[in-house]
Amino acid sequence: MTNHQPSRRRILAGLGAAGTTALLSGCVTSTSSQKSSSKGAVTLQSNLSAPQAKAAMEDLVAAFAKKGSRHADLNTVAAETFRTQLPTYLTSANPPDVYTWYPGSVADAYAKKNLLLDLDDVWASPELKGYSKALHTLCTASSGKKVFVPTTYYWWGMFYRKSNFAKWGVSEPKSWDDFLDLCDKLKSKGVAPIGLGAGGNTAWVASAWFDYLDIRINGATYHRELLAGQHRFDDPEVRKVFDRWQEVLPYFDPNGTAVAFQDATTSLLNGRSGMMLIGTFFADAAPKNALDDIDFFRFPVIDSKVPLAEEAPTDGYFASARTGRRDQVVDLLRYLATAEAQEIYIKGSSGTVLPCNPDAKDAGTALVKKGRAHVEAAAEITQFFNRDSSDALQPTADTALTKFLAKPKQIGGILTDWQRDAEKIWNA
C-alpha cells in the first residue's frame, strides 16, 4: 500500500486545514523533568468494547509485552460507561495511566484542567517522526505541549448491505432528491428506510445528523464556529438544518430513539432497516462474513455551492498527568504510534479504520479503498459534535435532538433551550 502514502499525507494535512483545532486553548501539566519511581504494569483504560475491537486491543497489549520488560494491563469498559466516567477517572487520586479517546477540543477540555500528561518526549521519538503536520496541530495544546498520540482515523457515511439493496432493486442516490426517492421506495417495500439508534445510552448518534445537515447547508466553518459558541443554536441558519431534517423524519425507524445504535445496526444487517448514518466502528460488532457485503454512500449534497466536508474522526491515546509510571507510559505510547502496532490493531479488528502512521498499511479491502477516496475528496474535515466542541457540550445536543425527534413542531422552543444550556457550558 505504499503507493497510497502521498494521498494519506494529503488527507491528514487536510485535517489541519480544516481547522479542527485552530489554536487549542488551555494548558497541561508538564512532568518531563520527573522520573517515575513506581513499578508495575501500565493501566490502559479502553472504551473499545465491541468484540473485534476488544480482541485487537488484547493483541496489541500482548505484542507490547513481547517487546521488552514493560507490560500493560488492559481494562476494557463498556463504551457508554467509559464516556460518562472519564472525568472521574482523570480526577481520581489513583487514576488509570493511559486512555483511549480523542484529540482536538475534547482533549483540550481536560488539558486545560491540568489532567493530561505532557507528551513532548513521545513526539520527539523516532516512532512519530513521519507524522503529518496536521496531526501535530491536532494533538498540541496552546501552551505548545503535545497531549495526545493519534493512531487511527475513520469515516462516517450512509451504510447499507449491498445484497439488500440488490434484493430491493434500489441503488445509491446521487442527490438529496434521489435520497428522498430512495426512502420512498424502501418504505413502499415495508422497510424502515433509515435506522438511527439514539436510544439507550447512545443518544449521541443523532448528532451525526445534525453535523451533516449543518455542514451541508451552512458549511464546516460555520459548524465549527457554532460549536465553539461563536453563533447561537437559535440562529436562523440552525433553524434551516431542522427544516431540512423534518423532510426525512417520516422515513426514520419508529424505534430510532428507543434502541441503542448496536441494536440499530443489527436491524440494518438483518434487513429490517435500509441504511444508517454511522461511523465504521459499527463494523467491529458485525459478523466477519458480513463485512464484504457492507457498503456506503456519501451523505447527500444539499447545496453544491457549500464546500464538501466529511466527518473523519481521529482516535488514539492520552495519559493522566497523575501517573506514577511515566517512563512506562512513554514506552507504551511510543509503541502504539508505530506502524507495527497500528497494523496489529487493524488486522485484529474489523479493519475499517485507516492508520495515522504513514508507514502502516491499511486492510486494503474494497470498502477501505472507497473510504479513503471518500475522505480524500472532501474539501474540509470535521471530527464529530463532541470532538469539535467538548464532552461537556454533548449532553446538550443529546437533550435537544431527542426532543426534536419526539416533537419536531416544538423546534423553536427546543433551540432556545439548547442555546441556554450551551451557554452554561461555554461560560463555565
C-alpha positions in Angstrom: 0.0 0.0 0.0 3.0 2.3 -0.2 1.6 3.9 -3.3 -1.1 5.5 -1.1 1.3 7.3 1.2 1.2 10.7 -0.5 -2.6 10.7 -0.5 -2.6 9.8 3.2 -0.4 12.7 4.0 -2.7 15.0 2.0 -5.7 13.7 4.0 -4.1 14.3 7.3 -2.8 17.7 6.1 -6.5 18.4 5.4 -7.3 17.8 9.0 -5.2 20.8 9.9 -6.5 22.9 7.0 -10.0 22.2 8.2 -9.2 24.0 11.4 -10.3 21.2 13.7 -8.1 22.5 16.5 -7.2 26.0 15.3 -5.3 27.0 18.5 -6.0 24.8 21.4 -6.7 26.8 24.5 -5.5 25.7 27.9 -2.5 24.2 29.5 -1.1 20.8 30.6 0.8 19.6 33.5 4.4 19.2 32.5 6.3 16.4 34.3 9.0 15.9 31.7 11.7 16.5 34.4 10.3 13.9 36.7 11.3 10.2 36.7 8.8 7.6 37.7 9.7 5.7 40.8 6.7 3.4 40.7 6.9 -0.1 39.4 4.3 -2.3 37.8 2.3 -2.5 34.6 0.7 0.5 32.9 -3.0 0.6 33.2 -4.6 1.0 29.8 -8.3 2.1 30.1 -10.1 1.3 26.9 -13.6 2.1 25.6 -13.2 -0.3 22.7 -15.6 -2.9 23.9 -17.0 -4.2 20.7 -15.9 -7.8 20.3 -13.4 -7.4 17.4 -12.0 -4.1 18.7 -11.5 -5.6 22.2 -9.7 -8.6 20.7 -7.5 -6.3 18.7 -6.6 -4.3 21.8 -5.7 -7.6 23.6 -3.4 -8.4 20.6 -1.7 -5.0 21.0 -1.1 -5.5 24.7 0.4 -8.9 24.1 2.6 -7.6 21.3 3.9 -4.8 23.6 4.8 -7.3 26.3 6.9 -9.2 23.9 9.0 -6.1 23.1 10.8 -6.0 26.5 10.3 -5.7 30.2 7.4 -3.3 30.1 3.8 -4.5 30.4 0.3 -3.0 30.2 -2.8 -4.2 31.9 -5.9 -3.7 29.6 -9.1 -2.7 31.3 -12.0 -2.6 28.8 -15.0 -0.7 29.9 -18.4 -0.5 28.0 -18.1 2.5 25.7 -21.0 4.5 27.2 -19.9 3.8 30.7 -16.4 5.0 29.8 -17.8 8.2 28.3 -19.6 9.2 31.4 -16.9 8.0 33.8 -13.9 9.6 32.0 -13.9 12.8 34.1 -14.0 10.7 37.3 -11.1 8.5 36.1 -8.9 11.5 35.3 -9.6 13.3 38.6 -9.3 10.3 40.9 -6.5 10.0 43.4 -5.1 7.0 41.7 -6.2 7.2 38.0 -5.6 4.8 35.2 -2.4 5.7 33.3 -3.4 5.7 29.6 -6.8 6.1 27.9 -8.3 5.5 24.5 -10.0 8.7 23.5 -10.0 11.7 21.1 -7.7 14.6 20.3 -8.7 18.2 19.5 -11.2 20.1 21.5 -12.1 17.1 23.6 -8.6 16.5 24.8 -8.1 20.3 25.3 -11.1 20.4 27.7 -9.2 18.0 30.0 -5.7 19.5 29.3 -6.8 23.0 30.5 -7.7 21.4 33.8 -4.1 20.1 34.1 -5.3 16.5 33.9 -3.2 15.3 30.9 0.4 14.3 30.7 2.9 16.3 28.6 3.9 14.0 25.8 6.5 16.2 24.1 9.2 13.5 24.5 6.9 10.9 23.0 6.5 13.1 19.9 10.3 13.7 19.7 10.9 9.9 19.4 11.6 8.2 16.0 8.3 6.4 16.1 6.4 9.7 15.3 8.9 11.2 13.0 6.8 10.8 9.9 3.5 12.0 11.3 1.9 14.8 9.4 2.0 18.5 10.4 -1.8 18.4 10.7 -1.6 15.6 13.3 1.0 17.7 15.2 -1.5 20.5 15.3 -4.4 18.3 16.3 -2.5 16.9 19.3 -1.0 20.2 20.6 -2.3 22.5 23.3 -2.0 26.3 23.0 0.9 26.1 25.5 2.8 24.2 22.8 2.8 20.9 24.6 1.6 17.7 23.0 -1.1 15.9 24.9 -2.3 13.1 22.5 -0.9 10.3 20.4 -3.1 9.6 17.3 -3.2 6.1 15.9 -6.2 5.7 13.5 -8.9 7.6 11.8 -12.2 6.6 10.1 -15.1 8.0 8.2 -18.9 8.4 8.6 -21.3 7.6 5.8 -24.7 6.2 4.9 -24.1 2.4 5.3 -26.1 -0.4 3.8 -25.9 -4.0 2.8 -25.2 -4.5 -0.9 -27.3 -7.7 -1.0 -30.3 -5.9 0.5 -30.2 -3.0 -2.0 -30.0 -5.6 -4.8 -32.9 -7.5 -3.4 -35.0 -4.4 -3.1 -33.9 -3.1 -6.6 -32.5 0.2 -5.4 -29.2 1.9 -5.8 -27.1 4.7 -4.1 -28.6 8.2 -4.5 -26.6 11.0 -6.2 -28.6 13.9 -4.8 -30.9 14.9 -2.0 -33.9 14.4 -4.2 -32.6 10.9 -5.1 -32.2 10.2 -1.4 -35.8 11.1 -0.7 -36.9 8.9 -3.7 -34.8 6.0 -2.3 -36.5 6.5 1.1 -39.9 6.4 -0.6 -39.1 3.1 -2.4 -37.8 1.4 0.7 -40.9 2.5 2.7 -43.2 1.1 0.0 -41.5 -2.3 0.4 -42.2 -2.3 4.2 -38.7 -1.5 5.1 -37.8 1.3 7.6 -35.6 3.4 5.3 -33.3 5.0 7.9 -32.1 3.4 11.1 -30.9 5.6 13.9 -30.1 4.0 17.3 -30.3 7.1 19.5 -31.9 5.2 22.4 -30.4 3.7 25.5 -27.1 5.3 26.2 -26.3 6.3 22.6 -28.4 9.4 22.1 -25.2 11.0 20.7 -25.6 9.1 17.4 -28.3 11.6 16.5 -25.6 14.3 16.5 -24.3 12.9 13.2 -27.5 14.0 11.5 -27.1 17.5 13.0 -23.5 17.7 12.0 -24.0 16.5 8.4 -27.0 18.7 7.7 -25.2 21.7 9.2 -22.0 21.2 7.1 -24.1 20.5 4.0 -26.3 23.6 4.5 -24.1 26.1 6.4 -20.6 24.7 5.8 -17.9 23.3 8.0 -16.5 26.7 9.1 -19.9 27.8 10.4 -20.4 24.5 12.0 -17.1 24.6 14.0 -17.8 28.2 15.0 -21.2 27.3 16.2 -19.8 24.5 18.4 -17.3 27.0 19.8 -20.0 29.4 20.8 -19.4 32.0 18.1 -23.0 31.5 16.8 -26.3 30.7 18.5 -28.2 27.5 18.3 -31.4 29.5 17.9 -30.0 31.4 14.8 -32.0 31.2 11.6 -29.1 29.2 10.0 -29.6 26.5 12.5 -33.3 26.5 12.0 -32.7 25.7 8.3 -31.0 22.5 9.5 -34.1 21.3 11.2 -36.4 22.4 8.4 -34.4 20.1 6.1 -34.3 17.3 8.8 -38.1 17.3 9.0 -38.2 16.3 5.3 -36.8 12.9 6.2 -38.2 12.3 9.6 -41.1 10.2 8.2 -38.6 7.8 6.9 -36.8 7.1 10.2 -37.3 3.8 12.0 -40.1 4.4 14.6 -37.9 2.7 17.2 -35.0 5.1 16.4 -34.9 6.7 19.8 -35.9 3.5 21.7 -32.9 1.3 20.8 -29.1 1.8 21.1 -27.0 2.0 17.9 -25.8 -1.5 18.4 -29.4 -2.8 18.1 -30.0 -0.4 15.2 -27.0 -1.8 13.3 -28.3 -5.3 13.9 -31.6 -4.2 12.3 -29.6 -2.8 9.4 -27.6 -6.1 8.9 -30.8 -8.1 9.1 -32.6 -6.0 6.5 -35.2 -4.6 8.9 -33.9 -1.1 8.0 -32.4 0.1 4.8 -29.5 2.3 5.7 -27.9 4.1 8.6 -25.7 7.2 9.1 -22.9 5.8 11.2 -19.1 5.5 11.6 -17.1 2.5 10.5 -16.7 1.5 14.2 -20.1 -0.3 13.9 -18.4 -3.0 11.9 -16.5 -4.2 14.9 -19.7 -5.8 16.1 -20.7 -7.1 12.7 -20.1 -10.8 11.8 -16.9 -11.2 9.9 -18.8 -12.8 7.0 -20.9 -9.7 6.6 -18.1 -7.3 6.1 -17.7 -7.9 2.3 -21.4 -7.1 1.9 -21.2 -3.7 3.7 -21.1 -0.6 1.5 -21.8 3.1 2.0 -22.5 6.3 0.1 -21.8 9.9 0.8 -24.4 11.9 2.9 -26.2 13.7 0.0 -25.1 17.1 -1.1 -27.8 19.7 -0.4 -26.2 22.9 -1.7 -23.5 22.4 -4.3 -22.0 25.9 -3.5 -21.1 24.8 0.0 -17.6 23.2 0.1 -17.8 19.4 0.5 -17.0 18.4 4.1 -17.0 14.9 5.7 -16.7 13.6 9.2 -13.5 11.7 9.6 -12.6 11.5 13.3 -9.1 10.6 14.6 -8.6 8.2 17.6 -5.7 7.4 19.8 -4.5 7.9 23.4 -3.8 10.4 26.1 -2.3 9.8 29.6 -3.0 11.0 33.1 -0.9 13.8 34.5 -1.0 12.0 37.8 0.5 8.8 36.6 3.3 7.3 38.8 4.6 5.3 35.9 5.7 8.0 33.5 8.6 6.0 31.9 6.4 3.0 31.3 3.6 5.3 29.8 6.1 6.8 27.4 7.3 3.4 26.3 3.7 2.2 25.7 2.7 5.3 23.7 5.8 5.2 21.6 4.9 1.6 20.7 1.3 2.4 19.9 2.5 5.1 17.5 4.4 2.5 15.4 3.3 1.1 12.1 3.6 -2.4 13.5 1.1 -1.6 16.4 -1.4 0.0 14.1 -1.3 -2.9 11.7 -1.8 -5.3 14.5 -4.9 -3.4 15.6 -6.3 -3.2 12.0 -5.7 -6.9 11.5 -7.4 -7.9 14.7 -10.4 -5.6 14.4 -12.9 -5.2 11.5 -10.1 -3.5 9.6 -12.3 -0.5 8.7 -10.0 2.2 10.1 -7.1 3.9 8.5 -3.7 4.2 10.2 -2.1 7.5 11.2 1.4 6.2 10.9 2.4 7.0 7.2 4.3 3.7 7.0 1.4 1.5 8.2 -0.7 -0.4 5.7 -4.5 -0.4 5.9 -6.6 -3.5 5.3 -6.7 -2.9 1.6 -10.4 -4.0 1.2 -12.7 -2.5 -1.3 -14.6 -0.8 1.5 -11.4 0.8 2.9 -10.3 1.9 -0.5 -13.7 3.5 -1.1 -13.5 5.1 2.3 -10.0 6.5 1.7 -11.2 8.1 -1.6 -14.3 9.4 0.2 -12.2 11.3 2.7 -9.7 12.4 0.1 -12.4 14.0 -2.0 -13.5 16.3 0.9 -12.5 19.9 0.9 -12.8 20.0 4.7 -12.8 17.6 7.5 -14.9 17.7 10.7 -14.5 15.3 13.6 -17.8 14.9 15.4 -20.1 17.0 17.6 -18.3 16.5 20.9 -14.9 16.3 19.3 -15.3 19.7 17.7 -16.8 21.1 20.9 -16.3 19.2 24.2 -17.6 16.1 26.0 -19.4 18.6 28.3 -21.5 20.1 25.4 -22.5 16.7 24.0 -25.4 16.2 26.6 -27.0 19.5 25.5 -27.1 18.1 22.0 -28.5 14.8 23.2 -31.3 16.5 25.0 -32.2 18.9 22.2 -32.1 16.4 19.4 -34.1 13.7 21.3 -36.8 16.3 22.0 -36.8 17.3 18.3 -37.2 13.7 17.2 -40.1 13.3 19.5 -41.8 16.7 18.9 -40.4 18.3 15.8 -43.1 21.0 15.8 -41.7 22.4 19.0 -38.3 23.2 17.4 -38.4 26.9 18.2 -38.5 26.3 22.0 -36.1 23.4 21.7 -33.5 25.6 20.1 -34.0 28.4 22.7 -33.4 25.8 25.4 -30.4 24.4 23.7 -28.8 27.8 23.4 -29.4 28.4 27.1 -27.9 25.1 28.1 -24.9 25.6 25.8 -24.2 29.0 27.3 -23.9 27.4 30.7 -21.1 25.1 29.4 -19.3 27.9 27.4 -19.4 30.2 30.3 -18.4 27.7 33.0 
